[in-house]
């Protein structure tokens, strides 16, 4: 029995399945182009901005950015960051992040790295800044500075 055609056929099928599984790569932003900012789905919001590292005086590539939800009771509030469920994204090579289709709520922005160092973006008084998002709109928070430095291999 000649197994060569069977092995070639299985190899071809495996290659096609592997290529089909990599289909999501076509949505990545090409190097040198701006990150696309999609319009939010109905009832959702999109938050975008740019993370800068003050310690390096340059954009912070691949920074992890989370939206920590603000909960209020009366005039007081508290923010909650849940690494598993809080809306999040990684910045691109230019420090630009886009968190698409988040629930329209009040958020505090938290920036961190995989080693567990995080910074909460402050307001002018030095306390956590709160952003109010609106359904159906894109919120551009502008350039946000953190003292964290990207890990350089």
N, C-alpha and C positions, 0 to 999 in steps of 0.2 A: 504494500500500500504506500503510495506516494504522499507524504505529509507536507511537502513543500507548498502546494497550492493552498492547503488549509491554513498553514502558518502565515503565508502572505495575506490571505483573506482576513484572518483574525488581526494581523498587524495593521491592515488598512482600516478595519472597523475601529480598532483602538485609537488610531491616529485621528480619524474623523470625530469620534466621541470627545477626544481630548481637545481638538480644535473648536468644537461646538461649545464646550465648557469654558473656553477662553473668550467667548464672544463678547463678554462685558468689557473687555479691554478697549473696544472701539470707542467707548464713551469717555475715555481719559483725555484730559486736555494735553495737546501736543506741547512739547517744550518751547518756551518763548511766547506762548499765547496766554491770554488772560483766562482765568477760570470762569466758566459759564455760570451765570446766576439765574436759576430757573424761577419762573413765576410760581408762587405757592398754589397748592391745590385748594379747592373750596374750603373755607373755614380754617385754613392753616396759615402759617407765616414762614417767611424765610429770613434768616439773619446772616449777614455777611460783614466782613471787616478784614483788617490786615493786622497781623501780630508782628511787633518789632521787638528785638532784643536790645535793651539799653546797654547791656554789658558789652555787646559786640557792635553796636551802632549799625545794625543791618536787620533785614527781615529774618524772622524765626521760621525756618522751613520745617514742615512736618509737626508743628506744635499741635498738641491735642487741645481742643476747645470744647467746653461743655456749657450748656445753659442750665443753671441751677434754679429750679422753680421757687418763686417767692410765695409764701403763705402768710396771710394777714388775719389778725383778729383785732378789731378796732383799729387803732392807728399804728399798732406795733406789727412788725413782720419778722419772719425768719426765712432763710433760704435753705433749700435741701438739695444736695448733689447726690444723685444715685448713679454710680458709674455704669450700672446695667441698663437703666431706663431713661436717664436724662438725655435730652437731645445733644448730639455731639458730632464733631467732624475733625479731621486733621487738616491743617493748613497745607497749601501746596508749596512748591519750592520758593515762591515769592512771599510766603507768609500769609497769603490770602486764604480765608476760610469761608465756607458756605454751609450753613446748617439749614437744609430745606425741609419744608413741611412739618414744622414743629407746631404744637398747639399754641394758639394766640393767648399768651399769659404774660405776667411779669416775670422777668428773669434777671439773675446775676450771672455775669460771665466769669468762668474759671478757666485758666490756662495752665497746662501742666505738661510734664514729660513722663516717659515710662519709668523713670527711677523714683517717682513718687513726690517730686517737687511741684508745688502748685502755687499759683497766685490768683487772688480774687481781684478783678479790676475795680479800683477804687474811684470814688467821686472826688470833688475838690476838697472835701473835708477829711478825706482819708478813710472813709467807711465804704462798704460795698455799694457800688453804683447799681441802681435798679433801672432796667430798660423795660418799657411797656411795649409789647408787640401788638399789632393789629391784624386781624384775619384778612387774608387776601392781599396783604402788602409785604414788600421787602423792606426790612430795616437794615440800613447800612450804618454800622456803629463807628465807621471810620478806622483810623489807625490807633491801635491799642499797644501801649508799651509795657513790657514786663522786664524784670531784672534777670530772669532766667536765661540761660545760654543753652543752645542746642548741643546735644552730645555730638562731638566730632570724632568719627572713628579714626 
